[in-house]
Amino acid sequence: MNYLSPELARGVWKRIAAALGRFPHGLYLADAYLSTEQRSKAMLAFGAMLSAFVRGRMHVHFARRKDAAQLMKKAGFKSSTLHETRGPGGDARSGENPRRRSRARVEAVR
């Protein structure tokens, strides 16, 4: 989804919610990144290199946790949860702040 502009991503989420609505239970799972947590020099450099490789801009669709929930609800999901996960080495032994999260998973229910 990071290859899609925010407008295109919202359209895709709406279509996914509509498709899942035809079933008794529907679940959408996806990786997500929070822009407030993706500002390290390494992440910015990686994003620039990846954008050059794919010849397009990379997008981070959520600034904060509540943004993910609001966007999923507007797309037609009944509920959503952002599960934060640690990246490799995300513990005190590595010298990294154990409270800093590098990525998350969106779980949206239809």
C-alpha beads as a LAMMPS data file, in Angstrom:
LAMMPS data file: protein, C-alpha beads

110 atoms
109 bonds

1 atom types
1 bond types

-500.0 500.0 xlo xhi
-500.0 500.0 ylo yhi
-500.0 500.0 zlo zhi

Masses

1 110.0

Atoms # bond

1 1 1 0.000 0.000 0.000
2 1 1 2.942 2.333 0.506
3 1 1 3.289 2.586 -3.278
4 1 1 -0.194 4.106 -3.537
5 1 1 -1.107 7.722 -2.925
6 1 1 -3.386 8.330 0.073
7 1 1 -6.376 8.809 -2.247
8 1 1 -5.769 5.533 -4.084
9 1 1 -5.137 3.667 -0.820
10 1 1 -8.471 4.869 0.606
11 1 1 -10.213 3.591 -2.518
12 1 1 -8.563 0.190 -2.195
13 1 1 -9.531 -0.056 1.486
14 1 1 -13.149 0.774 0.588
15 1 1 -13.205 -1.953 -2.060
16 1 1 -11.663 -4.478 0.346
17 1 1 -14.239 -3.628 3.030
18 1 1 -17.062 -3.967 0.477
19 1 1 -15.748 -7.322 -0.758
20 1 1 -15.394 -8.648 2.788
21 1 1 -18.920 -7.431 3.567
22 1 1 -20.309 -10.246 1.425
23 1 1 -19.081 -12.796 3.975
24 1 1 -20.282 -13.482 7.534
25 1 1 -16.849 -12.495 8.866
26 1 1 -14.075 -10.555 7.184
27 1 1 -10.549 -9.703 8.284
28 1 1 -7.995 -7.450 6.620
29 1 1 -4.376 -7.608 7.802
30 1 1 -1.587 -5.380 6.531
31 1 1 1.724 -3.874 7.496
32 1 1 1.576 -0.230 8.483
33 1 1 4.055 2.474 9.326
34 1 1 3.461 5.537 11.465
35 1 1 4.990 8.707 10.066
36 1 1 5.693 9.968 13.572
37 1 1 8.004 6.987 14.111
38 1 1 9.658 6.715 10.700
39 1 1 11.941 9.732 10.894
40 1 1 15.314 8.166 11.609
41 1 1 18.083 8.924 9.129
42 1 1 18.258 5.255 8.199
43 1 1 14.517 5.054 7.435
44 1 1 14.558 8.274 5.412
45 1 1 17.555 7.060 3.392
46 1 1 15.928 3.666 2.800
47 1 1 12.700 5.351 1.690
48 1 1 14.592 7.580 -0.745
49 1 1 16.478 4.616 -2.240
50 1 1 13.311 2.526 -2.547
51 1 1 11.433 5.422 -4.161
52 1 1 14.233 5.791 -6.722
53 1 1 14.200 2.039 -7.402
54 1 1 10.452 1.843 -7.992
55 1 1 10.435 5.222 -9.754
56 1 1 7.659 6.511 -7.576
57 1 1 7.001 8.039 -4.227
58 1 1 6.573 5.961 -1.080
59 1 1 3.703 7.013 1.182
60 1 1 3.169 6.601 4.909
61 1 1 -0.604 6.651 5.376
62 1 1 -0.897 7.010 9.136
63 1 1 0.615 9.661 11.386
64 1 1 -0.740 8.220 14.641
65 1 1 -2.548 5.124 15.875
66 1 1 -5.931 6.855 15.894
67 1 1 -5.474 7.866 12.247
68 1 1 -5.394 4.203 11.240
69 1 1 -8.611 3.474 13.139
70 1 1 -10.376 6.504 11.642
71 1 1 -9.336 5.722 8.071
72 1 1 -10.382 2.077 8.353
73 1 1 -13.765 3.061 9.799
74 1 1 -14.330 5.577 6.985
75 1 1 -13.448 2.830 4.499
76 1 1 -16.271 0.654 5.857
77 1 1 -14.658 -1.587 8.456
78 1 1 -16.552 -2.123 11.732
79 1 1 -13.428 -1.977 13.861
80 1 1 -9.679 -1.861 13.555
81 1 1 -6.689 -2.298 15.800
82 1 1 -3.106 -1.255 15.237
83 1 1 -0.769 -3.864 16.702
84 1 1 2.664 -2.372 17.253
85 1 1 5.638 -4.620 16.626
86 1 1 9.323 -4.202 17.218
87 1 1 11.812 -4.391 14.401
88 1 1 14.970 -6.497 14.543
89 1 1 17.070 -5.666 17.568
90 1 1 14.271 -3.743 19.249
91 1 1 15.301 -4.546 22.788
92 1 1 17.451 -3.161 25.555
93 1 1 20.312 -5.563 24.770
94 1 1 20.836 -3.970 21.359
95 1 1 21.079 -0.486 22.849
96 1 1 17.859 0.543 21.121
97 1 1 15.064 2.105 23.117
98 1 1 12.747 -0.873 23.824
99 1 1 9.670 1.398 23.753
100 1 1 10.393 2.627 20.219
101 1 1 8.335 0.730 17.652
102 1 1 9.459 0.479 14.064
103 1 1 6.336 -0.875 12.379
104 1 1 2.826 -2.072 13.052
105 1 1 0.096 -4.336 11.734
106 1 1 -3.394 -3.107 10.920
107 1 1 -6.177 -5.529 11.792
108 1 1 -9.524 -4.355 10.389
109 1 1 -12.740 -6.343 10.848
110 1 1 -15.723 -6.179 8.530

Bonds

1 1 1 2
2 1 2 3
3 1 3 4
4 1 4 5
5 1 5 6
6 1 6 7
7 1 7 8
8 1 8 9
9 1 9 10
10 1 10 11
11 1 11 12
12 1 12 13
13 1 13 14
14 1 14 15
15 1 15 16
16 1 16 17
17 1 17 18
18 1 18 19
19 1 19 20
20 1 20 21
21 1 21 22
22 1 22 23
23 1 23 24
24 1 24 25
25 1 25 26
26 1 26 27
27 1 27 28
28 1 28 29
29 1 29 30
30 1 30 31
31 1 31 32
32 1 32 33
33 1 33 34
34 1 34 35
35 1 35 36
36 1 36 37
37 1 37 38
38 1 38 39
39 1 39 40
40 1 40 41
41 1 41 42
42 1 42 43
43 1 43 44
44 1 44 45
45 1 45 46
46 1 46 47
47 1 47 48
48 1 48 49
49 1 49 50
50 1 50 51
51 1 51 52
52 1 52 53
53 1 53 54
54 1 54 55
55 1 55 56
56 1 56 57
57 1 57 58
58 1 58 59
59 1 59 60
60 1 60 61
61 1 61 62
62 1 62 63
63 1 63 64
64 1 64 65
65 1 65 66
66 1 66 67
67 1 67 68
68 1 68 69
69 1 69 70
70 1 70 71
71 1 71 72
72 1 72 73
73 1 73 74
74 1 74 75
75 1 75 76
76 1 76 77
77 1 77 78
78 1 78 79
79 1 79 80
80 1 80 81
81 1 81 82
82 1 82 83
83 1 83 84
84 1 84 85
85 1 85 86
86 1 86 87
87 1 87 88
88 1 88 89
89 1 89 90
90 1 90 91
91 1 91 92
92 1 92 93
93 1 93 94
94 1 94 95
95 1 95 96
96 1 96 97
97 1 97 98
98 1 98 99
99 1 99 100
100 1 100 101
101 1 101 102
102 1 102 103
103 1 103 104
104 1 104 105
105 1 105 106
106 1 106 107
107 1 107 108
108 1 108 109
109 1 109 110
